[in-house]
Amino acid sequence: MEGRIGELRHGILSMVDSLAQSVALLSLALGVAFASSAAAGEAGIAAPFAYLIAGVGSLCLGSVIIRFTRRMASAGGLYTYISRGLNPSAGFLGGWLYGGAFAVGISFVLVIGSFFMSTAFTAHTSLHWGWYPWFFIMLAALAAISFLDVRISSRIQLIAAAVGVGAILVLAFAILFQGGDSGLTLAPLNPANAVSTSDLFLAVVLTFTGFIGFEAAAAFGEETADPLRAIPKAILTAVIVAVVYYVFVTWMMGVGFGDASKWAKDPAALDTLATRYVGNWLAVIIDFAVAASGFIAALAGTNLTSRTAYAMGREGGLPRLFAWTHPRFRTPWVGIAFSLVVTLLLGVFFAHRYDPITYFIWMATCATIGILITYILIAIAGISYFARDRTGWNPLLDLVIPAGAIAICGYTLYKSIHPTPGYTGIFRWAPWVALIWLGAGVLIDVVLTISRPERVRAFGTILGASEGAEAAPEAPPVMNP
């Protein structure tokens, strides 16, 4: 059966579908359930202010990415933008780190989603399976959905995300209307109430990871109708929603507990607050919504990883088979299958050796390092690209804001790899694993540059849409099996 490299189904997704991709990967319900207590452990009652700082950094980074998405649309997303803004080699390295990070990210969000599903069933039903069987059940569901029409996954992501966020907002407003533990106060939003400045910024490192993935809508650049308008709107909406949501919900959590030490020591903080301020029924909904949040994050990660690999495959950075599309659904099925196999292997040979929390933190640390390097590359690419294109150059948008994004991402990266007392046991290997993956990418790039320079020059050249007269070259034909 014949197909063509680059032949996704164009124009079948709306702006809302693309927004669902970003919101799903943000995993808002899981993010606040899992990370807020850790942030409170570092910043104390001022944890919401740490979310605000991280949100500002995400808005700076989002501004750069949005500027690119208004000029060009590609399934390669950040890989394509870095290739255009800096050079093809830097683009390959960005795609290698970014795609690789989200490829392993599928496994750890699926593991933590399975853990929360197991916990929810154990707490509220007579079914006590443990997390490992749920991992395979969720993986099977992930496989069944991701190969089908991409609109199916986007609608599932939207519904599940809306239910989770809605349930947690019900809790937040209940705390607001009841006045919390000791009355409403702005103390959680006052940085002076942090344990120390150093601890506040350690909390920023933790909270910044909750914003990773807001740009995921860019991967739908070739499948979204009017992408040069829809994708920027989706990304901007996602990051603004995330900032407002995280700050408001954690502010209410701080008010609800009243005592930061109780918050920091409570791994089931949302359960505790829901039972106290609303009732056990809301705790049940939130528990299952958090588990579903992990699943849709894995689904969004599969979408993003497969499309990044697909774009790199059709341009020769990865084997051409990654660009093969399903003959009926036009989904990048080889990239999807690869992502699922990686997830399965990690689950079978690695994840079960550790408890879910340890595995999540370990793998998330490895992945975050690669993603942060990619974020720094995209910010530098923005400065370079728009400096060359002086027609629309803006000193604030194209120099100051990207520099701010570089500073925040750079500091977060430094704190992610700088030795701390917490980097013991398996955790001390996380920076080395990320460094090895980076080194492998550099080596492949060097080999391709020397042996196939014409292939390297093609990185980032194929666009689904572009502003002005810039045309995307036609993709060569390829045989689908």
C-alpha positions as CSV (number, residue, x, y, z in Angstrom):
1,M,0.0,0.0,0.0
2,E,1.4,3.4,-0.9
3,G,1.5,6.5,1.2
4,R,3.5,9.7,1.3
5,I,5.9,11.1,3.9
6,G,4.2,14.0,5.6
7,E,0.7,13.1,4.7
8,L,-1.2,13.8,7.9
9,R,-4.9,14.7,7.7
10,H,-4.9,18.5,7.3
11,G,-7.4,20.8,8.8
12,I,-9.4,18.3,10.8
13,L,-8.8,19.8,14.3
14,S,-10.1,22.9,15.8
15,M,-8.5,25.4,18.1
16,V,-10.3,23.7,21.0
17,D,-8.8,20.3,20.0
18,S,-5.3,21.8,20.0
19,L,-6.0,23.4,23.3
20,A,-7.0,20.0,24.7
21,Q,-3.6,18.6,23.6
22,S,-1.7,21.3,25.7
23,V,-4.1,21.1,28.7
24,A,-3.9,17.3,28.7
25,L,-0.1,17.3,28.7
26,L,-0.1,19.9,31.5
27,S,-2.0,17.4,33.6
28,L,-3.5,20.1,35.8
29,A,-5.3,17.8,38.2
30,L,-2.3,15.5,38.7
31,G,0.1,18.5,38.9
32,V,-1.6,20.1,41.8
33,A,-2.3,16.8,43.6
34,F,1.2,15.6,43.3
35,A,3.5,18.6,43.5
36,S,1.8,21.2,45.7
37,S,2.7,19.5,49.0
38,A,6.3,19.2,47.9
39,A,6.3,23.0,47.0
40,A,4.8,23.7,50.4
41,G,7.6,21.7,52.0
42,E,10.1,24.1,50.4
43,A,8.4,27.5,50.4
44,G,6.0,27.0,53.3
45,I,2.7,28.9,53.0
46,A,4.2,31.0,50.1
47,A,4.0,28.0,47.7
48,P,1.4,29.7,45.6
49,F,3.9,32.6,45.0
50,A,6.3,30.0,43.7
51,Y,3.7,28.9,41.2
52,L,3.3,32.5,40.2
53,I,7.0,33.0,39.5
54,A,7.1,29.7,37.5
55,G,4.0,30.9,35.6
56,V,5.6,34.2,34.7
57,G,8.6,32.2,33.4
58,S,6.3,30.0,31.3
59,L,4.6,33.1,29.9
60,C,8.0,34.4,28.8
61,L,8.8,31.1,27.1
62,G,5.3,30.9,25.7
63,S,5.7,34.3,24.1
64,V,8.7,33.1,22.1
65,I,6.9,29.9,21.0
66,I,3.8,31.8,20.1
67,R,5.8,34.2,17.9
68,F,7.1,31.1,16.0
69,T,3.6,29.5,15.7
70,R,2.3,32.7,14.1
71,R,4.9,32.4,11.3
72,M,5.0,28.6,10.6
73,A,3.1,25.4,11.4
74,S,4.7,22.0,11.5
75,A,4.2,18.7,13.2
76,G,7.8,19.0,14.4
77,G,6.9,21.9,16.6
78,L,10.0,23.0,18.6
79,Y,12.3,20.9,16.5
80,T,11.3,22.9,13.4
81,Y,11.4,26.3,15.2
82,I,15.0,25.7,16.5
83,S,16.1,24.4,13.1
84,R,14.8,27.6,11.5
85,G,15.9,30.0,14.3
86,L,19.4,28.7,14.9
87,N,20.6,26.0,12.5
88,P,19.6,22.4,11.4
89,S,22.0,20.8,13.8
90,A,20.7,22.6,16.8
91,G,17.2,21.7,15.6
92,F,18.1,18.0,15.5
93,L,19.5,18.2,19.0
94,G,16.4,20.0,20.3
95,G,14.1,17.4,18.7
96,W,16.3,14.5,20.0
97,L,16.1,15.9,23.6
98,Y,12.5,16.9,23.4
99,G,11.1,13.8,21.7
100,G,13.2,11.5,23.9
101,A,12.1,13.2,27.1
102,F,8.4,12.9,26.3
103,A,8.9,9.3,25.0
104,V,10.0,8.3,28.5
105,G,7.6,10.7,30.0
106,I,4.7,8.6,28.8
107,S,5.8,5.8,31.1
108,F,6.1,7.9,34.3
109,V,2.8,9.7,34.0
110,L,1.2,6.3,33.2
111,V,2.8,4.8,36.2
112,I,1.7,7.6,38.5
113,G,-1.8,7.6,36.9
114,S,-1.9,3.8,37.6
115,F,-0.8,4.4,41.2
116,F,-3.6,7.0,41.8
117,M,-6.1,4.6,40.1
118,S,-5.1,1.8,42.4
119,T,-5.3,4.1,45.4
120,A,-8.7,5.3,44.4
121,F,-10.1,1.8,43.9
122,T,-8.6,0.6,47.2
123,A,-10.0,3.5,49.1
124,H,-13.5,3.5,47.6
125,T,-14.2,0.0,46.4
126,S,-13.4,-3.6,47.3
127,L,-11.0,-4.0,44.3
128,H,-7.4,-4.0,45.6
129,W,-5.2,-4.8,42.6
130,G,-2.2,-2.6,43.2
131,W,-0.8,-0.2,40.6
132,Y,1.0,-2.7,38.3
133,P,-2.1,-4.3,36.7
134,W,-3.6,-0.9,36.2
135,F,-0.4,0.1,34.3
136,F,-1.1,-2.5,31.6
137,I,-4.8,-1.8,31.5
138,M,-4.1,1.9,30.9
139,L,-1.4,1.0,28.3
140,A,-3.8,-1.1,26.4
141,A,-6.3,1.7,26.4
142,L,-3.6,4.1,25.3
143,A,-2.8,1.8,22.3
144,A,-6.4,1.4,21.4
145,I,-7.0,5.2,21.3
146,S,-3.8,6.6,19.9
147,F,-3.8,4.7,16.6
148,L,-7.3,6.0,15.7
149,D,-8.5,9.3,14.3
150,V,-6.7,12.0,16.3
151,R,-10.0,13.7,17.0
152,I,-11.0,10.8,19.3
153,S,-8.0,11.3,21.5
154,S,-8.4,15.1,21.6
155,R,-12.0,14.9,22.6
156,I,-11.2,12.3,25.4
157,Q,-8.4,14.6,26.6
158,L,-10.8,17.6,26.7
159,I,-13.5,15.8,28.6
160,A,-11.2,14.2,31.2
161,A,-9.3,17.4,31.7
162,A,-12.5,19.4,32.2
163,V,-13.9,17.0,34.8
164,G,-10.6,17.0,36.8
165,V,-10.1,20.7,36.7
166,G,-13.8,21.3,37.4
167,A,-13.8,19.0,40.5
168,I,-10.8,20.7,42.0
169,L,-12.2,24.2,41.3
170,V,-15.4,23.1,43.2
171,L,-13.1,22.4,46.1
172,A,-11.2,25.7,45.8
173,F,-14.4,27.7,45.7
174,A,-15.9,25.8,48.6
175,I,-12.8,26.8,50.7
176,L,-13.1,30.4,49.4
177,F,-16.8,30.7,50.4
178,Q,-16.2,29.0,53.8
179,G,-13.3,31.2,54.7
180,G,-10.8,28.5,55.0
181,D,-9.2,27.4,58.2
182,S,-8.9,30.8,59.8
183,G,-10.4,33.3,57.4
184,L,-9.3,34.5,54.0
185,T,-5.7,35.8,53.8
186,L,-3.2,36.9,51.2
187,A,-0.4,35.4,53.2
188,P,0.1,32.6,50.7
189,L,0.7,35.2,47.9
190,N,3.3,37.1,50.0
191,P,6.9,36.0,49.2
192,A,8.0,37.4,52.5
193,N,6.2,34.4,54.2
194,A,8.5,31.9,52.5
195,V,10.9,30.0,54.7
196,S,13.8,31.7,52.8
197,T,14.6,33.1,49.4
198,S,16.6,30.0,48.6
199,D,13.8,27.7,49.6
200,L,11.3,29.8,47.6
201,F,13.3,29.3,44.4
202,L,13.7,25.6,45.1
203,A,9.9,25.5,45.2
204,V,9.9,27.4,41.9
205,V,12.0,24.5,40.4
206,L,9.3,22.1,41.6
207,T,6.4,24.2,40.4
208,F,7.9,25.0,37.0
209,T,7.7,21.3,36.1
210,G,3.9,21.7,36.4
211,F,3.9,24.0,33.4
212,I,6.0,21.8,31.1
213,G,3.9,20.8,28.1
214,F,1.9,24.0,27.6
215,E,3.3,24.2,24.1
216,A,2.2,20.7,23.1
217,A,-0.5,22.1,20.7
218,A,2.3,23.0,18.3
219,A,2.6,19.3,17.4
220,F,-0.9,19.6,15.8
221,G,0.3,22.3,13.5
222,E,-0.4,20.3,10.3
223,E,-3.7,18.8,11.5
224,T,-5.4,22.0,12.8
225,A,-7.5,24.2,10.6
226,D,-6.0,27.7,10.1
227,P,-3.0,26.8,12.3
228,L,-1.2,30.2,12.2
229,R,-4.2,31.6,14.1
230,A,-5.5,28.6,16.0
231,I,-2.2,27.2,17.5
232,P,-1.0,30.5,19.0
233,K,-4.4,31.0,20.6
234,A,-4.4,27.4,22.0
235,I,-0.9,27.8,23.5
236,L,-1.6,31.2,25.0
237,T,-4.9,30.0,26.4
238,A,-3.2,26.9,27.9
239,V,-0.5,28.8,29.7
240,I,-2.8,31.5,31.0
241,V,-5.3,28.9,32.3
242,A,-2.4,27.0,33.9
243,V,-1.1,30.1,35.7
244,V,-4.5,31.2,37.0
245,Y,-5.5,27.7,38.0
246,Y,-2.3,26.8,39.8
247,V,-2.1,30.1,41.7
248,F,-5.8,30.2,42.7
249,V,-6.0,26.5,43.7
250,T,-2.8,26.5,45.7
251,W,-3.8,29.8,47.4
252,M,-7.0,28.1,48.5
253,M,-5.2,25.0,49.6
254,G,-2.9,27.2,51.8
255,V,-6.0,29.0,53.2
256,G,-7.7,25.7,53.7
257,F,-4.9,24.1,55.7
258,G,-4.0,27.3,57.5
259,D,-0.8,25.6,58.6
260,A,1.9,25.0,55.9
261,S,3.5,22.1,57.9
262,K,0.2,20.2,57.7
263,W,0.0,20.8,54.0
264,A,3.6,19.8,53.3
265,K,3.2,16.5,55.2
266,D,0.0,15.5,53.5
267,P,0.5,13.5,50.3
268,A,-3.3,13.3,49.9
269,A,-3.9,17.1,50.4
270,L,-6.8,17.3,48.0
271,D,-8.5,14.3,49.6
272,T,-8.1,15.9,53.1
273,L,-9.5,19.2,52.0
274,A,-12.3,17.8,49.9
275,T,-13.5,15.6,52.8
276,R,-13.3,18.6,55.2
277,Y,-14.9,21.3,53.1
278,V,-17.3,19.5,50.8
279,G,-17.7,15.8,51.5
280,N,-16.3,12.4,50.8
281,W,-18.1,12.3,47.4
282,L,-15.9,15.0,46.0
283,A,-12.8,13.3,47.3
284,V,-13.9,10.2,45.3
285,I,-14.3,12.2,42.1
286,I,-11.0,14.0,42.6
287,D,-9.2,10.7,43.2
288,F,-10.4,9.2,39.9
289,A,-10.0,12.5,38.1
290,V,-6.3,12.6,39.1
291,A,-5.8,9.1,37.8
292,A,-7.5,10.0,34.6
293,S,-5.3,13.1,34.4
294,G,-2.2,10.8,34.3
295,F,-3.8,8.8,31.5
296,I,-4.6,11.7,29.2
297,A,-1.1,13.2,29.9
298,A,0.3,9.9,28.5
299,L,-2.1,10.1,25.5
300,A,-1.0,13.7,24.8
301,G,2.7,12.6,25.2
302,T,2.2,9.9,22.7
303,N,0.7,12.4,20.2
304,L,3.6,14.8,20.7
305,T,6.3,12.2,20.6
306,S,5.0,10.5,17.5
307,R,4.6,13.7,15.6
308,T,8.1,15.0,16.6
309,A,9.6,11.7,15.4
310,Y,7.4,11.8,12.3
311,A,8.7,15.3,11.3
312,M,12.3,14.3,12.0
313,G,11.8,11.0,10.0
314,R,10.5,12.6,6.9
315,E,13.5,15.0,6.8
316,G,16.1,12.3,7.5
317,G,17.0,13.0,11.1
318,L,15.5,9.7,12.1
319,P,14.9,6.6,10.0
320,R,12.3,7.3,7.2
321,L,9.9,4.7,8.6
322,F,9.0,7.1,11.4
323,A,7.3,9.2,8.7
324,W,4.9,6.4,7.6
325,T,1.3,7.2,8.2
326,H,-1.7,5.0,8.7
327,P,-3.5,4.4,5.4
328,R,-6.9,5.2,6.9
329,F,-6.5,7.5,9.9
330,R,-3.3,9.3,8.7
331,T,-1.7,9.0,12.1
332,P,2.1,8.6,12.4
333,W,1.6,5.0,13.5
334,V,5.3,4.0,13.6
335,G,6.1,6.8,16.0
336,I,3.0,5.8,18.1
337,A,4.1,2.2,18.1
338,F,7.6,3.1,19.1
339,S,6.3,5.3,22.0
340,L,4.1,2.4,23.2
341,V,6.9,-0.2,23.0
342,V,9.3,2.1,25.0
343,T,6.6,2.6,27.6
344,L,6.0,-1.2,27.8
345,L,9.7,-2.0,28.1
346,L,10.2,0.6,30.8
347,G,7.2,-0.7,32.7
348,V,8.3,-4.4,32.4
349,F,12.0,-4.1,33.0
350,F,12.4,-1.0,35.1
351,A,9.3,0.6,36.7
352,H,8.2,-2.4,38.8
353,R,11.6,-2.4,40.5
354,Y,10.7,0.8,42.4
355,D,7.7,2.2,44.1
356,P,5.7,4.5,41.7
357,I,6.7,7.7,43.5
358,T,10.4,6.9,43.2
359,Y,10.1,5.9,39.6
360,F,8.2,9.1,38.8
361,I,10.7,11.4,40.4
362,W,13.7,9.6,38.9
363,M,12.3,9.5,35.3
364,A,10.8,13.0,35.6
365,T,14.2,14.4,36.6
366,C,15.9,12.8,33.6
367,A,13.2,14.0,31.2
368,T,13.0,17.5,32.7
369,I,16.7,18.1,32.1
370,G,16.3,17.4,28.4
371,I,13.2,19.5,28.1
372,L,14.8,22.5,29.8
373,I,17.7,22.4,27.4
374,T,15.2,22.4,24.6
375,Y,13.4,25.4,26.1
376,I,16.7,27.3,26.3
377,L,17.4,26.4,22.7
378,I,14.0,27.7,21.5
379,A,14.4,31.0,23.4
380,I,17.9,31.5,21.8
381,A,16.4,30.6,18.5
382,G,13.7,33.2,19.0
383,I,16.3,35.9,19.6
384,S,18.2,34.8,16.5
385,Y,15.3,34.3,14.2
386,F,13.5,37.6,14.8
387,A,16.7,39.6,14.9
388,R,17.3,38.5,11.3
389,D,13.7,39.3,10.4
390,R,13.8,43.0,11.3
391,T,10.3,43.7,9.8
392,G,8.5,42.6,12.9
393,W,11.3,42.9,15.5
394,N,10.3,44.0,18.9
395,P,12.9,44.6,21.6
396,L,10.6,43.5,24.4
397,L,9.1,40.4,22.7
398,D,12.2,39.3,20.9
399,L,15.1,40.2,23.3
400,V,14.0,41.0,26.9
401,I,11.3,38.3,27.3
402,P,13.3,35.5,25.6
403,A,16.3,36.5,27.8
404,G,14.0,36.2,30.9
405,A,12.9,32.7,29.7
406,I,16.6,31.7,29.3
407,A,17.4,32.9,32.8
408,I,14.5,31.1,34.5
409,C,15.0,27.8,32.5
410,G,18.7,28.0,33.1
411,Y,18.3,28.5,36.8
412,T,15.8,25.6,36.9
413,L,18.2,23.4,34.9
414,Y,21.0,24.3,37.3
415,K,19.0,23.4,40.3
416,S,17.9,20.1,38.6
417,I,21.5,18.9,38.2
418,H,23.3,20.7,41.0
419,P,24.1,18.1,43.7
420,T,21.8,18.2,46.7
421,P,21.2,16.0,49.7
422,G,18.2,14.5,47.9
423,Y,20.4,13.2,45.1
424,T,21.1,9.8,46.7
425,G,20.6,6.3,45.5
426,I,19.1,6.0,42.1
427,F,18.5,9.8,41.9
428,R,22.2,10.6,41.7
429,W,22.2,8.9,38.2
430,A,19.5,11.1,36.7
431,P,21.8,13.9,35.5
432,W,24.2,11.3,34.0
433,V,21.4,9.6,32.1
434,A,20.4,12.9,30.7
435,L,24.0,13.7,29.8
436,I,24.4,10.4,28.0
437,W,21.3,11.0,26.0
438,L,22.5,14.4,25.1
439,G,25.9,13.0,24.1
440,A,24.3,10.4,21.9
441,G,22.4,13.1,20.1
442,V,25.5,15.2,19.6
443,L,27.3,12.1,18.2
444,I,24.6,11.3,15.7
445,D,24.4,14.9,14.6
446,V,28.1,15.0,14.0
447,V,28.1,11.8,12.0
448,L,25.2,13.0,9.9
449,T,26.8,16.3,9.3
450,I,30.0,14.6,8.1
451,S,28.4,11.8,6.1
452,R,25.1,13.2,4.9
453,P,25.3,17.0,5.0
454,E,22.5,17.4,2.4
455,R,20.2,15.5,4.8
456,V,21.2,17.8,7.7
457,R,20.4,20.8,5.6
458,A,16.9,19.5,5.2
459,F,16.1,19.5,8.9
460,G,13.2,21.8,9.6
461,T,12.4,22.6,6.0
462,I,9.0,21.0,5.6
463,L,6.1,23.1,6.8
464,G,2.4,22.5,6.9
465,A,1.7,26.3,6.6
466,S,3.8,29.4,6.7
467,E,3.4,33.2,6.7
468,G,4.1,35.0,3.5
469,A,5.6,33.5,0.4
470,E,7.8,31.0,2.1
471,A,6.8,27.6,0.7
472,A,7.4,24.1,2.2
473,P,9.1,21.7,-0.1
474,E,7.2,18.6,-1.3
475,A,7.9,15.5,0.7
476,P,9.2,12.5,-1.3
477,P,7.1,9.4,-1.7
478,V,7.6,6.5,0.7
479,M,6.1,3.0,0.8
480,N,3.9,2.1,3.7
481,P,3.8,-1.5,4.6
